[in-house]
Amino acid sequence: MNFKRLPSNKNWLQWSSFILLLLCVSIVQAQKPVPTHELEFSNVKGEKKVSIQQEDGRIDINTQIPISLYNLNYAVPNGTPEEMASYFLQEYSSTLKLRHADLSDLELHAIRSTNAGTVVRYRQHYEGYPVNKAELTVSIDPRNKVQFLMNSYETDVRLNSLHMSISEEEAIQKAMEYINPTRLMMPETSRTMVYHNAQGSRLAHEITILAGEPQGEWHVFIDAQTQEIFKVENQLYYYCKHNDHQHDHNHPPSASCTASSKPAVTMANGTGFIFDPDPLSSNMVAYGGNYVDNNDATNTDLDNSRFSVTLLDIEDNNGTFTLRGPWAEIVDSDAPNTGLFSQNSSVFEFDREEQGFEPVNCYYHIDYLMRYINNTLGCNVVPYQYTTGVRFDPHGANGADNSFYSSGSGTVTFGEGCVDDAEDSDVIHHELGHGLHDWVTAGGLSQTDGLSEGCGDYVAQSYNRGLGNWTSSDPAYNWVFNWDGHNECWNGRVTSHNVGYPGGLSGQIHTDGQIWASCLMDIWDVIGQQQMDKIFYEGLGMTNGSSSQNDAANAVFQAAQNLNYTSAEIFAIHSGLTSCGYTLPDLPTGPDDAGIELIVSPDGTNCNGTITPVVRLKNYGNNDLTSVDIIYDIDGGSPMTFSWTGLLASTASTDITLPSQSVASGAHTFNATVSNPNGNSDTNNLNDAKTNNFDIVVGGQGVTLTLLTDDYGNETTWTLVDDNGTTIDSGGPYADNITVTVTWCLDVGCYDFTIFDSIGDGICCGYGIGSYTLTNDTEGTTIFTGGEFGSEELTNFCIVPSSCPTDLPLTGGMVSDTYSASNSVTSDAIVPAGEVVIYQAGNFIDLNEGFEVEANAEFLGEIVPCSTLDVETEEEENK
């Protein structure tokens, strides 16, 4: 294959200094840095990896293996997300130096699909044990092209022995004795894994202890053969408790990590008072006077700064109301243990002096942002540790002046020192931002270059600035933590930290994160909040635990391209990111550069002998495209030319419909290329041509699946299998409450369609009104419709050819249609101009004197059998 390798002779635009590929600290501390605890230590060498940043990726300077690849534009055959990603990795296995070209040491970890594309994550295993932080992340755009890759695969993992001298249970006891926690926030968890770095590999037990005292999510690494505690970190990780060593990929949460996945109580709306975003911003005043913390005391000005809001979908348990809903849920996981603030009224109206104010403020802001991200933006970002709303403790951290997100529990916890953290929406959103980073990457949060700290600051600032209180001339326009910081408590942070990347990196994650947040907010000012927020989450979802700020910048830019942002937006995003110092592939530099971006059709299997080609024309040049020639053929036959005229801006695309063609049954290839953009020579011929394979099934019938998911779309999958046991297609899991439409052209024969629900309660009607329908589009009939089943439901159906006469004489003028007979077709008819006529017969077609095909008409004769099959529909339900 031809691989776009990172050229060794390319000028290095920027060195990325020595990049420390550590994931972020586990309890991702909020706005204020925390010194390293005395319990933390490491006897491990070789943790550092040195990389070189180039235009189209980042490579390990020692191994020359890509750590990231940008703008790949690599087309893969249509299939399931896993099939497409697997195909790409097999094709690139030598470049990535994968140990097994068949990918046998990779396990599927997670798949995330939105309208921006699909991200498929694999985790590396060695002899059945997960390799620490080793992941391959493949991002596929909506046109089935791999565009972005993150690679932390370890090529040289070796263990001489798998013998263990200490069990997992003994390792837990050893770790507990070392940490000596006095206040556990969740049960300790463990896994046996391979710890690998540049110095070698070792079999180890990793014990995770989430403790309120000493505060941290402690990861204790114990050599399973020497019994040495060789590393202790307060760090972020991604898993829940499982008792086998294969729990590293996407298993459902265990009972110890989650409550019931579906609520047993009713929901009701309540009301409450909040700050939005904080009393200083909403009043546009500085910290001082009545607008000070004053040991949490309230006053008239602060009371008047409250907003009355609706608390959506809170729990109503027989008249007892609790701040639990589908998107946010109060917990009391850490001291001070102030409880859940349940009451017999849905009115939660407190002032800031009362302990109930912070829970209400948290619930509203978390609920609002989660609905905005998932429903308004359509980004599909939810916790993986549990299936309830985002869990938050409004009074935690033992009352300290700091807050944190814990990946182990998936919980955000807010401290109380100085201004209570849960009174400032910036703190709430910053901590939630760490969770969103963790969840959108399925446990692949990166703190390289302070990436996650910058993400948290961006999430907070985007919401705050979106309210429109401050103007760009106000210093507070760029302040993060307006109420909690920028006062005597601490200095806060800003999004005007324009020191540039990578030269401005200081090695302090909270400081360095400001580079990322500042750059994104500059672009936010140009393209708007929703446009920037959308590509922020979609781009972040392409990254993994080894991603740098530069990798994230390229992912954000790729998301904008996947979503077909306007040329003006594309230029603004590219210009904004590169002006911050990030290295991106160049925008088009040639004046006249047209290309075929995609052959929309023909593609797959077609149900008749006529195709109507559609190609996606893209203007890769700097000039507007006003004309181009599209040259196309079928199976390398006589070329045809279509001259297009119009107006296509730089980087924009449009679908061009070409004249219809008659094609015989069988497998075919459609070829298309472009020439003469704007009547000039094309400045880049590499993107001119595309090829698609397709099949014609004359006599086949169109069958459509229409699926409406319920409230738990991630439980739903399906398969379509023919009577030979071959899987024709499969799908799922899906997002919640969406409609999915899939159409096939099926040949004569019988098929099994099976729909599955992983929990065993179908898709209707306890948790949303889901349903699915199979229709025969050719005959206009419904094959089956349903939704109420248990774990699976099977529907058997058959495709039967339309009935036809034994012999068929045809005279007169024919209209576009297919004329079939089981024995013979005889004709002295006329096929008028503009008509497409197909004759099918089991034995012979006899064209008598007088048969005529006028100019610009199309005629096709085929000898095919025409018989009748019995239709059998069978339903199978597995409760």
Secondary structure, DSSP 4 states (H G I P E B T S, - for coil): -------TTS---EEEEEE--PPPPSEEE-SS--PPPTT-EE------EEEEEETTEEEETTT--EEEE----EE--SS-HHHHHHHHHHHTHHHHT-S-TT-TTEEEEEEEEETTEEEEEEEEEETTEEEEEEEEEEEE-TTSEEEEEEE---TT---S----SS-HHHHHHHHHHHH--SEESS--EEEEEEEEETTEEEEEEEEEEEEEETEEEEEEEEETTT--EEEEEE--------SSTTTTSSPPPPTTT---SS--SEEEEEEEEE-SS-HHHHHT--SBTTBS-TTT---HHHHHT-EEEEEEEEEEETTEEESB-SSEEE---SSS------BSSSEE---TTSTTHHHHHHHHHHHHHHHIIIIIS------SS-SSSEEEESS-GGG-S--EEETTTTEEE---SSS-GGG-HHHHHHHHHHHHHHHHTTS----GGGHHHHHHHHHHHHHHHHTT-S-TTSGGGGEESTTTSSSSS---EES-----TTTT--S-HHHHHHHHHHHHHHHHHHH-HHHHHHHHHHHHTT--TT--HHHHHHHHHHHHHHTT--HHHHHHHHHHHHHTT---PPPP-SSS-EEEEEEEES-EEESSSEE--EEEEEE-SSSPEEEEEEEEEETT-S-EEEEEEEEE-TT-EEEEEPPPEE--SEEEEEEEEEE-GGGS--S--TTS-EEEEEEE-TT-EEEEEEEE--TTGGGEEEEEEETTS-EEEEE----TT-EEEEEEEE-SEEEEEEEEESSSS-SSSSSS--EEEEEETTTTEEEEEE---SSEEEEEEEE-PPP--SEEEE-SBPPSEEEEESSEEEE--EE-TT-EEEEEESSEEEE-TT-EE-TT-EEEEEE----------EEEEE-
